[in-house]
Every structure is written in structure tokens, then in C-alpha cells.
Amino acid sequence: MVRLFGHYIPRALFLLLALEFVVLFLSVHLASEIRLPDLNTHPELFKQFNFKAAIFSLIHIVVMIAVGLYRRNHRGSFTLIISRLFWSVCIAFGAMSILFYIFPNIFIGRGVFALSLVFGFFFLVTTRYVFSVIADKELFRSRILILGTGDRAKQLLRLKRKSDWHGLKLVGFVHLKGDVDKVDDDSLVIRSEDTLAKMIERYGIDELVIAVDDTRKNYPVNDIIELKLSGLRITDVTEFFERQTGRMEIDTLSPNQVIFFEGFHTDYLREALKRLFDILVSVIFLICSIPICIVLYILIKRESGWKDPVIYNQIRTGQNGVPFTVYKFRSMVIDAEKNGPQFAAKNDARVTRVGEIMRKTRLDEIPQMWNVLKGDMSFVGPRPERPEFVADLNKKIPYYNMRHRVKPGITGWAQICYPYGDNDEDAKQKLQFDLYYIKNFSLFLDLTILLQTIQVIVWQKGSR
């Protein structure tokens, strides 16, 4: 893993991004060689040509991030990847056409531009295919050994997605004397009288993950210290989850770890920059969305009735547990909660026809820009919940109240990593992503979330 501004990025994805940037850069040069072999015919196009090619590549990479081509938990087929690569080329074409119009000095010529997009698409497809074949080869995978076979170690078997183990090979779980085995797969349990150092050497281990339930008995602390000093990578199971999945696993988390974890700190400069960003973007977005708001106002009134309200307000729990009023375009019938507060369900009968469209496109969230401008919310953060649900979830889920240490957001890490939730287990899973965001908060992570939110909207992931 590469840790950039506190955020874990899989090394394979980082390498893939770098390779694809180079591929796109070279596609521009190849296109120019074919389309304009004589430099003297159009000298203005070749002025600062490397800079222009870099701009072309960078914009394309940003678009690819936005359409979800660099998600750590991508589980789609290669056909889906090709489809998204095609759409990324189409979107990049539109974005760069606008940019060339605004900044004509970075224009690379119509012929070169068209050929670059074509070459770029085929080169990206080829790079993706070759990378997918090579990346999972045994030669490029780190060998992982888990110390412990109890409850904490058992949690690792829940990592069933291929993306969670990308670049890793699980060798097994080391049984410690006196421990009760909870690991279901007995074939992975290693019982040996050899020292830990000998097992590391025998199995060619690159990383040791500590997943011991009780470190007060039969814990080979001296062996672990020796291995650490010899250069072996030693990782706690909670940090391993955080690194591989982008979430903090509550079931392996102890209060002592929370106290000594890096992160969860306040940087006033960073907070000030985040607030400035929120103000600027919310003002721009509110002004630009006026035509959309007028159309939605008319559609809601026509469907529901001219006397019924268009804006729906609701009390939510904000930063430090302080309640505030959130605003949304009304997407449900007037008496939607006549039977009391409840989560929105799949195919909810209370949702209106216009409301269904707004929810899928997230247009019902536009009035929340006013909450951002006021300072009740931020663009990025845990989604605000209703006090009735918060009170109940605080009792059922450990560390749930920690999500209120930051301002709630219109979008968040949990929203792009996990689908819509309507029960306590979903709330627990989303909390684990929220805790990762709070622990590793940075402007870089915020921008990453904002970019990836685009693909959530376009492909209507998790909308109800």
C-alpha cells in the first residue's frame, strides 16, 4: 500500500494509474507523428507539446477516477471495464473540448486530438488486460502470516472479495498454545513447535499480522521484537483491515487502540481550507442550479399539488451531536411518516414519481447546499442521521458516536464504498467506513471522494 496524505492507496492501483498516464501521454505523441509528421507545417501546435500532452493525460485520468476505474473494491467483469473506459473517453472528449475553447493555447489540433482519443482507448484496454493478468501472479504477491486463531483472527476470513487480498497471499494462521481456535478453515491453521522466526523463514513470509485475542498469555513478544528489528513488516489486524479495505473493523478494535491511534486530530489550517472550499463551491453550485431548481419546483407542484410544500425539512444530528435542520426537495408523499420515523426501503411506495428520479440522480440533495453554506454541513463527511435513529444505534453499535466528531456531509467515504443501508447491520458497516474517513481526513481524501461520487450518481449506486 502507498499512503498518500494519510489515505491508503493499493500499490497496484497507484502503479496502474502511473502506467496509464504514460500510455495516454505517448498516445498524443503517436497521434502527432501520424497526423503531423512535418513539424514546420503547424509550429504553434508543437509549442510546449509535452505540457499539452500532460494536460490531456491528466484530464483523462481525472475522468477515469470519476467513473470508478480506480476503485479498490471494483468487482465488475472486464467487459464492464471496457464499457467504462469507452465512457471515460467520451466524457474526456467533452471536458477537453470545453477546456480547449477556454484556453486555446493548450489546443493540440483537431486531428491529433481525435487520434489521441482513439489510440488512448485501445492502449488503455490493452494496459488493463495485461495488468490484470500479471498483477495476480504469485511472483508479485506478498506472503502474509497471521499470528492467532481466535476471534480477532477469524474476522480476516470475512475478507472474501478478491480486491481485499489483491497483491497478497494468505499462508495461514499460527496457533498459540492455550488459544481456542475460532478459524473455520482448519487447513489454514499452522500448529508447530518451531519458533516464529523459523516459521517466517520456512514459509518465506513478507508480513506478519498480529491478531491475538489475549496478549497476556503465550504471546511470543521477544520473537516479534526480534523479527521487527530484523526488518520484517509487523502489522496489527485492525491496521491491516484499514489498509486493505478502507474501513476500520469495529470487531477487532479496542478502546486502547483508539487512544493511541494516529489520526483523529484537528488541523486548524486544514479545517479552514475545507470551510473555504465549502463556501465557494456551495455559492457557485447554488447559482448554477437555479434553472434546475425552477424545473423541479414546477414538476413537484404539478404531481403533488400546488398547495403542498416543495422543500422538505427534517432534524438531523450534526457535529458534536448538535441537532440541525436539513433541507431537501420533497421526494415522498406528504404523510410519508404518519406511522413514525423509518428508513427508506427498496421500491418504497411513499416515493413519488418525480421523487424517484430526484433520488436516483441525487437532485433532491441540492437544497443541502444551503446547509453547507450555513456551516451545518460540509460537502464531504458522514451522512447525517435522525436523532431517533442515532439514540438507538448508539446503544447497539460500539463507537457509533465517534462519527459526530466531524461535520456531516452531502457525500462521504461510506456512500461511495457501501450501498444504501436500511438496518442496524448496514449502519455498522457504514460506520466502519466513516471512522476510516475521520481517522485519515485530508483535503486529498475529500477530493477523491468528490470525484468518485460522480460515478455513484451516474450509475445510480445505492439510491432509494
Secondary structure, 3 states (H helix, E strand, C coil): CEEECCEEECHHHHHHHHHHHHHHHHHHHHHHHHHCCCCCCCCCCCCCHHHHHHHHHHHHHHHHHHCCCCCCCCCCCHHHHHHHHHHHHHHHHHHHHHHHHHCHHHCCCHHHHHHHHHHHHHHHHHHHHHHHHHHCCHHHCEEEEEECCCHHHHHHHHCCCHHHHCCEEEEEEECCCCCCCCCCCHHHEECCCCCHHHHHHHHCCCEEEECCCCCCCCCCHHHHHHHHHCCCEEEEHHHHHHHHHCCCCHHHCCHHHHHHCCCCCCCHHHHHHHHHHHHHHHHHHHHHCHHHHHHHHHHHHHHHCCCCCCEEEEEEECHHHCEEEEEEECCECCCCCCCCCCCCCCCCCCECHHHHHHHHHCHHHCCHHHHHHHCCCEEECCCCCCHHHHHHHHHHCCCHHHHHHCCCEEECHHHHHCCCCCCHHHHHHHHHHHHHHHHCCCHHHHHHHHHHHHHHHHCCCCCC
